[in-house]
């Protein structure tokens, strides 16, 4: 019996968001809207997204002993996330500087802060927590060696979901544990490196499967997603909505996908549900504050 449907091991940031008419070029200054501060970070985002959908969720992360850290903890608890695995101190809370243009597209610069101090030792100390989750989801806003330690400490029958963002080459032991590996085109090409990637999502998925993951999901923005495994490939359509802010939509997708896989859904079924969750998230500004409940997803 698992204590949690989803454990998220990852980053927790304060998102500092400014709306702009257009993003500045090199050496250029543009005026923006008033600064808004939101709880964010890929790990914290995923945890809130899953909890809002009804998943029993826990977060293993590190924040600073500061106002931003307290903001993040408050947001997690308000969503119903178990924060017993969140460590405090060692560095300031991570910060993401985000600009959002009128189309909803964003540009992000991240200062990792305390996220960079989430260590393999922290994962080993939380081994019971890691092994108590049906699905463990992680990203690369924490050190890669920490992600590798998560893969080594999975419980029997547990499933690892990895969104390698920001992307970097992955060691074989991490690739072999992924079920699925969730990537966009840029992330796929970085992970494949010098391998011939091809031009189609199907080509990227096949090349990635050859590196070791049990399954792969390629996200395609407005075109939906492609799922691939040894059983074959399938396209999942997107849901047409008016995008207001795409910040955190990929995190909502990954969280919903991981949770649904843990309930026994097929990869295609889970990706279709996750696409609806991601679509709902972009219709509101912000990351965590934009995440829908299960009822809102069903009504979409």
C-alpha positions as CSV (number, residue, x, y, z in Angstrom):
1,X,0.0,0.0,0.0
2,X,1.4,3.4,-1.0
3,X,1.0,6.4,1.3
4,X,1.1,8.8,-1.7
5,X,-0.1,8.8,-5.3
6,X,2.6,11.1,-6.3
7,X,5.9,12.3,-4.7
8,X,7.5,15.2,-6.4
9,X,11.3,15.6,-5.9
10,X,12.3,19.0,-7.3
11,X,12.6,22.7,-7.2
12,X,10.7,25.4,-5.4
13,X,11.0,28.9,-6.6
14,X,9.5,32.3,-6.1
15,X,8.3,33.5,-9.5
16,X,8.8,37.2,-10.1
17,X,6.6,38.0,-13.1
18,X,6.4,41.1,-15.3
19,X,4.1,41.5,-18.3
20,X,5.7,43.1,-21.4
21,X,4.5,44.2,-24.8
22,X,7.6,42.4,-26.2
23,X,10.7,40.9,-24.8
24,X,13.8,43.1,-25.0
25,X,16.6,42.5,-27.4
26,X,20.3,42.6,-26.4
27,X,21.1,45.9,-24.7
28,X,17.5,47.1,-24.8
29,X,15.2,48.2,-22.0
30,X,11.4,47.9,-22.1
31,X,8.8,48.9,-19.6
32,X,6.5,46.3,-18.1
33,X,3.6,45.9,-15.7
34,X,3.8,45.9,-11.9
35,X,5.9,43.1,-10.4
36,X,3.8,40.1,-9.3
37,X,5.3,37.4,-7.0
38,X,3.9,33.9,-7.2
39,X,5.0,30.5,-5.7
40,X,6.6,28.5,-8.5
41,X,9.4,26.1,-9.4
42,X,8.9,23.0,-11.4
43,X,8.8,20.7,-8.4
44,X,6.5,22.9,-6.3
45,X,4.3,23.5,-9.4
46,X,3.9,19.8,-10.0
47,X,3.0,19.1,-6.4
48,X,0.3,21.7,-6.3
49,X,-1.1,20.7,-9.7
50,X,-1.5,17.1,-8.6
51,X,-3.0,17.9,-5.2
52,X,-5.5,20.2,-6.9
53,X,-6.6,17.3,-9.0
54,X,-7.1,15.1,-5.9
55,X,-3.9,13.2,-5.8
56,X,-2.3,12.3,-2.4
57,X,0.8,14.3,-2.9
58,X,4.1,15.0,-1.1
59,X,7.0,17.2,-2.0
60,X,10.7,16.7,-1.4
61,X,12.5,20.0,-1.9
62,X,14.7,22.6,-0.3
63,X,13.9,26.3,0.3
64,X,15.6,29.1,2.1
65,X,14.7,30.3,5.6
66,X,13.2,33.5,4.2
67,X,10.0,35.1,3.1
68,X,10.0,33.4,-0.3
69,X,10.4,30.0,1.4
70,X,7.5,30.7,3.6
71,X,5.4,31.8,0.6
72,X,6.1,28.4,-1.0
73,X,5.3,26.4,2.1
74,X,2.0,28.2,2.6
75,X,1.1,27.5,-1.0
76,X,1.8,23.8,-0.8
77,X,-0.1,23.4,2.4
78,X,-3.1,25.3,1.1
79,X,-3.2,22.9,-1.9
80,X,-3.1,19.9,0.5
81,X,0.5,18.8,-0.3
82,X,2.4,17.0,2.5
83,X,5.4,19.2,3.1
84,X,7.2,17.0,5.7
85,X,9.9,16.4,3.1
86,X,10.6,20.1,2.4
87,X,14.0,21.2,3.9
88,X,14.8,24.8,4.8
89,X,18.1,26.6,4.9
90,X,21.5,26.4,3.3
91,X,20.9,29.2,0.7
92,X,18.2,31.7,-0.3
93,X,15.0,30.3,-1.9
94,X,15.4,29.9,-5.6
95,X,13.9,32.7,-7.8
96,X,12.6,32.7,-11.4
97,X,12.5,36.0,-13.3
98,X,9.7,35.7,-15.9
99,X,8.5,38.0,-18.6
100,X,5.1,37.3,-20.3
101,X,4.1,38.9,-23.6
102,X,0.5,39.6,-24.8
103,X,0.3,36.2,-26.5
104,X,1.0,34.4,-23.2
105,X,4.5,33.2,-24.2
106,X,7.1,33.6,-21.6
107,X,10.9,33.8,-21.1
108,X,12.4,32.6,-17.8
109,X,15.8,33.0,-16.1
110,X,16.2,30.9,-12.9
111,X,18.5,31.5,-9.9
112,X,18.5,28.0,-8.3
113,X,19.4,29.1,-4.8
114,X,18.5,26.4,-2.3
115,X,17.4,24.1,-5.1
116,X,21.1,23.5,-5.9
117,X,21.6,22.3,-2.3
118,X,19.1,19.4,-2.5
119,X,21.6,16.6,-2.4
120,X,21.8,12.9,-2.9
121,X,22.2,12.7,0.9
122,X,18.9,14.4,1.3
123,X,17.3,11.8,-0.9
124,X,18.9,8.9,1.1
125,X,17.7,10.5,4.3
126,X,14.2,10.6,2.9
127,X,14.3,7.0,1.5
128,X,11.1,5.9,3.3
129,X,9.3,8.9,1.8
130,X,10.6,8.1,-1.7
131,X,9.6,4.4,-1.4
132,X,6.1,5.3,-0.1
133,X,4.9,6.8,-3.4
134,X,3.3,5.0,-6.3
135,X,4.8,7.5,-8.8
136,X,7.8,9.8,-8.3
137,X,8.2,12.8,-10.6
138,X,11.3,14.9,-10.9
139,X,12.9,17.5,-13.1
140,X,16.4,19.1,-13.6
141,X,16.1,22.3,-11.7
142,X,17.9,20.3,-8.9
143,X,21.3,18.7,-9.3
144,X,21.4,15.7,-11.7
145,X,23.2,13.6,-9.2
146,X,20.2,14.1,-6.9
147,X,17.8,12.9,-9.6
148,X,20.1,9.8,-10.1
149,X,19.8,9.1,-6.4
150,X,16.0,9.2,-6.7
151,X,16.2,6.6,-9.5
152,X,18.3,4.4,-7.3
153,X,15.9,4.6,-4.3
154,X,12.5,3.9,-6.0
155,X,10.3,1.4,-4.2
156,X,9.3,-1.9,-5.8
157,X,6.7,-1.3,-8.4
158,X,7.1,2.5,-8.3
159,X,7.3,4.5,-11.5
160,X,9.7,7.4,-12.3
161,X,8.5,10.3,-14.4
162,X,11.2,12.8,-15.5
163,X,10.9,16.1,-17.3
164,X,14.5,16.9,-18.1
165,X,14.1,20.7,-18.0
166,X,16.4,22.6,-18.3
167,X,17.9,19.9,-20.5
168,X,21.3,18.2,-20.2
169,X,22.7,14.9,-21.3
170,X,21.4,12.1,-19.0
171,X,23.3,9.1,-17.6
172,X,22.1,5.6,-18.7
173,X,20.9,4.7,-15.2
174,X,18.5,7.7,-15.2
175,X,17.3,7.1,-18.7
176,X,16.6,3.4,-17.9
177,X,14.4,4.4,-15.0
178,X,12.2,6.8,-16.9
179,X,8.6,5.7,-17.5
180,X,8.0,8.1,-19.2
181,X,10.6,10.6,-20.1
182,X,8.7,13.8,-21.0
183,X,10.4,16.2,-23.5
184,X,9.7,18.9,-25.9
185,X,11.6,19.2,-29.2
186,X,14.5,21.2,-27.6
187,X,14.9,18.9,-24.7
188,X,14.8,15.9,-27.0
189,X,17.6,17.2,-29.2
190,X,19.8,18.1,-26.2
191,X,19.4,14.6,-24.7
192,X,20.1,12.9,-28.0
193,X,23.2,15.1,-28.6
194,X,25.1,13.9,-31.6
195,X,22.7,11.1,-32.4
196,X,20.6,11.6,-35.6
197,X,17.4,13.0,-34.3
198,X,15.4,13.4,-37.5
199,X,12.8,16.0,-38.1
200,X,9.5,14.4,-36.9
201,X,8.4,13.8,-33.3
202,X,8.1,10.1,-34.1
203,X,11.8,10.2,-35.0
204,X,12.8,11.9,-31.7
205,X,10.7,9.4,-29.7
206,X,12.2,6.4,-31.4
207,X,15.7,7.7,-30.9
208,X,15.0,8.5,-27.3
209,X,13.5,5.0,-26.6
210,X,16.7,3.5,-28.0
211,X,18.7,5.3,-25.2
212,X,16.8,3.3,-22.5
213,X,13.5,4.9,-21.3
214,X,10.6,2.5,-21.0
215,X,8.3,5.1,-22.5
216,X,8.6,8.7,-24.0
217,X,6.1,11.5,-24.2
218,X,6.9,14.4,-26.7
219,X,4.9,17.5,-25.9
220,X,4.0,19.5,-29.0
221,X,2.4,22.7,-27.7
222,X,-0.8,23.5,-29.7
223,X,-0.3,20.3,-31.6
224,X,-0.8,18.1,-28.5
225,X,1.6,15.3,-27.7
226,X,3.1,12.1,-29.0
227,X,3.4,9.0,-26.7
228,X,5.7,6.2,-27.5
229,X,6.8,2.9,-26.0
230,X,7.6,-0.7,-27.1
231,X,3.9,-1.1,-27.7
232,X,3.8,1.6,-30.4
233,X,3.1,5.3,-30.9
234,X,0.0,7.5,-30.7
235,X,-0.8,11.1,-31.1
236,X,-2.8,12.9,-28.5
237,X,-4.6,16.1,-29.6
238,X,-4.5,19.4,-27.8
239,X,-7.5,21.2,-26.4
240,X,-8.1,24.6,-28.1
241,X,-8.3,27.4,-25.6
242,X,-7.3,31.1,-25.5
243,X,-3.9,31.2,-23.9
244,X,-3.3,34.0,-21.3
245,X,-0.1,32.8,-19.7
246,X,1.8,29.5,-20.5
247,X,3.9,29.7,-17.3
248,X,3.8,26.4,-15.5
249,X,1.6,24.6,-18.1
250,X,4.3,21.9,-18.7
251,X,4.5,21.3,-15.0
252,X,0.7,20.8,-14.8
253,X,0.9,18.4,-17.7
254,X,3.6,16.3,-16.1
255,X,1.9,16.2,-12.7
256,X,-1.4,15.1,-14.3
257,X,0.3,12.5,-16.4
258,X,2.2,11.0,-13.5
259,X,-0.9,10.9,-11.3
260,X,-3.1,9.3,-13.9
261,X,-0.5,6.6,-14.7
262,X,-0.5,5.7,-11.0
263,X,-4.3,5.2,-11.1
264,X,-3.8,2.5,-13.8
265,X,-4.5,4.6,-17.0
266,X,-2.6,3.8,-20.1
267,X,0.1,6.2,-21.3
268,X,-2.2,7.5,-24.1
269,X,-5.2,8.0,-21.7
270,X,-2.9,9.7,-19.1
271,X,-1.5,12.0,-21.8
272,X,-4.9,12.9,-23.1
273,X,-6.0,13.9,-19.6
274,X,-2.8,15.8,-19.0
275,X,-3.3,17.8,-22.2
276,X,-6.7,18.9,-20.8
277,X,-5.1,19.9,-17.5
278,X,-2.3,21.9,-19.3
279,X,-4.9,23.6,-21.5
280,X,-6.9,24.7,-18.5
281,X,-3.8,26.1,-16.8
282,X,-2.9,28.5,-19.7
283,X,-6.3,30.2,-19.5
284,X,-5.3,32.0,-16.3
285,X,-2.2,34.1,-15.3
286,X,0.5,32.6,-13.1
287,X,1.6,29.1,-12.5
288,X,0.3,27.5,-9.3
289,X,-2.7,29.9,-9.0
290,X,-3.8,28.8,-12.5
291,X,-4.0,25.1,-11.9
292,X,-7.5,23.5,-12.2
293,X,-9.4,21.2,-10.0
294,X,-10.6,17.8,-11.4
295,X,-14.1,19.3,-11.8
296,X,-12.8,22.2,-13.8
297,X,-10.9,19.8,-16.1
298,X,-14.0,17.6,-16.6
299,X,-15.9,20.8,-17.6
300,X,-13.3,21.8,-20.2
